Amino acid sequence: MASSDGGAPAGQVNLASLSVPQLRSVQTRLTSELEHLTSSHTKLRAAQAKFRDCVNSINDGVTGSAKKGTDGRDEILVPLTSSLYVKGRLTDREKVLVDVGTGFYIEKTAEKAVAFYNDKVTGLDANLQELEKIVQGKSQQLRIVEEVLRQKMLSGEAVPAQTAGAAAG
C-alpha cells in the first residue's frame, strides 16, 4: 500500500509526501479495516469450532456408545449450544440430519456427515490462514503510517498548520 521512501512503486503512495491530516485519515481507515478483519477472523474461528462440535457430537453421541432408555431406544444428549443440552432418543444410528445452511437439512450417513463437517473445518482453516496474512499486512501498513506520522509530528510539520490557524483566529 504505502512506501516511506522517495520512489514509491506504481499503485503505492509515498507516505512522506502526505500531510498530517492525510496520514491521520489513512491511519483511521487502516485501523477500521483491521478491526473489521479481526472481527471476521473471530467469527470464522467460532464457526470452525461449531463444525468441530458437530463432528464430536456425531462421534460421541451417534456412533459412540449411548445408554438405553426405558423404551429400549438409545438415549443421547443433544447439544443446542456449546453449554446447553437436552435429552433425546436415537431412532436410527446410521443416518443423521446435517444442517447445510439457511435452514436446510440433508439426511446423511454418520460417516458422510463427519466427512462433510471435516471438509468445512478444513476449508475454514484455509480461509483463516489467508485472513491472518491479510491482517499481518494491514498491521504492518498501520505501523508504517504511524511511524511516518510520528516523524512528521516530531519534525514540527504539523505545527505551522496549527499556528496559521491560531493566527487567523
Sequence and secondary structure as in RCSB ss.txt:
>XXXX:A:sequence
MASSDGGAPAGQVNLASLSVPQLRSVQTRLTSELEHLTSSHTKLRAAQAKFRDCVNSINDGVTGSAKKGTDGRDE
ILVPLTSSLYVKGRLTDREKVLVDVGTGFYIEKTAEKAVAFYNDKVTGLDANLQELEKIVQGKSQQLRIVEEVLR
QKMLSGEAVPAQTAGAAAG
>XXXX:A:secstr
 EE SSS  TT EEGGGS HHHHHHHHHHHHHHHHHHHHHHHHHHHHHHHHHHHHHHIIIIISS  EE TTSSEE
EEEESSSS EEEEEES SSEEEEEEETTEEEEEEHHHHHHHHHHHHHHHHHHHHHHHHHHHHHHHHHHHHHHHHH
HHHHHTTTHHHHHHHHHH 
